Amino acid sequence: MARKLNRSQKNSIRNFVAMALLTVIGLFFTFCSIPVPFSSTGEIFNGFAGSVSVGMDLSGGVSAVYDCALPEGSEKSLDSAIRSTVNRVSDLLNREYSEAVVTSLGSSQILVEVSGAEDNDSVFSNIGQGKTLYLTYEEHGKVYVDGSKDIKNMKALFQSYWGVLIEFTEEGQAHFAELTRLAGESSDQKIHFYLGDVEGEELTYMQCTSEINEASTFIGNSDWSEDNAITYIYQIVGGTFESTLTLKEITTVSATLGDNTLTLVMIALAVALLLVMILMWVRYGALGLLADFAMLIYTVLFVFLMQAVTLIQLTMSGIGAILLSYLFLIDGMIITFEKIRNEYRLGKKIPLSVKNGINGSFWTIFDTSIAGLLLSVVLCIAGTPKVLSFGLILVVGIALSFFVNQVLLRGFAKWYVALNGTKPKSLHFPKQVKHEKATDEIVVEYEGGDVNEK
């Protein structure tokens, strides 16, 4: 006759089943590629793993070097202008290439590295062709909005046709409001846009009948394509750089470690993880299976966070950070399980051994995790972009390992004990140490002799 389950056991079974289903779904979306539903262009979702940015040493890409110079009449130092330009170029490229790395090179150059790009991409030449956007209300007339100072941001947008959404600075908004007021009072009621030279050919125009006091405006025409809009963005934003850029050289970089390196490394990591999972089961029995379950969930969450954090780029050093993160996870599990085994060896029952073991491991795991996180944060703050990526992977991995060890594994153990809290063999526990009752001999002296009392 089957044993009737109590309420706690039923809840534990439901919890395990729910977590198993979520894990299977998570693994599917992490490693499988599927067509995007209702997509008219046939887009493919490559899974979370396929969405992680990959560095040039694993995927190849393009490396471009630009000479920097101060614009005529600039009073800034070249060093500060280059620092500002590096940040602006990085922000600009990250719209299309989230894995782009921009750094200063020597005292008068910047280096742009974009993994997965090709040397014929127009973006590299457009960066070095920055042109200022000028707005007037008379053809070739007085400039009221100067793009080098009055434009804060831009993005390509489709509104019946492709164009560019221009976001103004606070001062630029005031200038644009004045311009639209004057244009509304003029004979042709137009605002004229000139790129690079107010005496040159008009880029486009817009009708204006009254003052517009808005922080942004949309420009474009039916002849523009998406590529046109993106090209103008690169040129116009390039006109806001504090240093002028001239493309010196552009080089296609092949994957230094081979095209199949990443695939082989991932296979090796998967095999290593499988061996660890088997060893955990052999050593700790059912607790080891719970640890294996937690490792699968850790993998799903880790990969998801790596593709979600845009600054993370997977390189060979980043793979080293992944290995360190798993070591933190596995080390925490072993510390917890060994404390549980030791508690049981001392004669305590399974539920109390599990509870004391998990609680007793907290501070050891906490101290180790904090030390690792502090080191990772230092790398993030003080390192180069590549070291930043290494540090960020460690931050994500160590923080997640602490969560899995102290929250997820604790919950799993609690659910398991409710189902089986009396069978130490399934947990591969050692034999308990038998403690004999000690007898104390008390000697009391009297004048007439000694009296022994037990």
Buried (B, 14 or more C-beta within 10 A) or exposed (E): EEEEEEEEBEEBBEBBEEBEEEBEEBBEBBBEEEEEEEEEEEEEBBBBBBBBBBBBBBBBBBBBBBBBBBBEEEEEEBEEBBBBBBEBBBEBBBBBBBBBBBBBBEEBBBBBBBBBBEEEBEBBBBBBBBBBBBBBBBEBEEBBBBBBEBBBBBEBBEEEEBBBBBBBBEEBBBBBBBBBBBBBEBEEBBBBBBBBEBEEEBBBBBEBEEBBEEEBBEBBEEEBEEEBBBBBBBBBBBBBBBBBBEBEEBEEBEBEBEEEBBEEBBEEBEEEBEEBBEEBBEBBBBBBBBBBBBBBBBBBBBBBBBBEBEBBBBBBBBBEBBEBBBBBBBBBBBBBBBBBBBBBBEEBBBBEBBBBBBBBBBEBBBEBBEEBBEBBBEBBEEBEBBBBBBBBBBBBBBBBBBBBBBEBBBBBBBBBBBBBBEEBEBBBBEEBEEEEEEEEEEEEEEEEEEEEEE
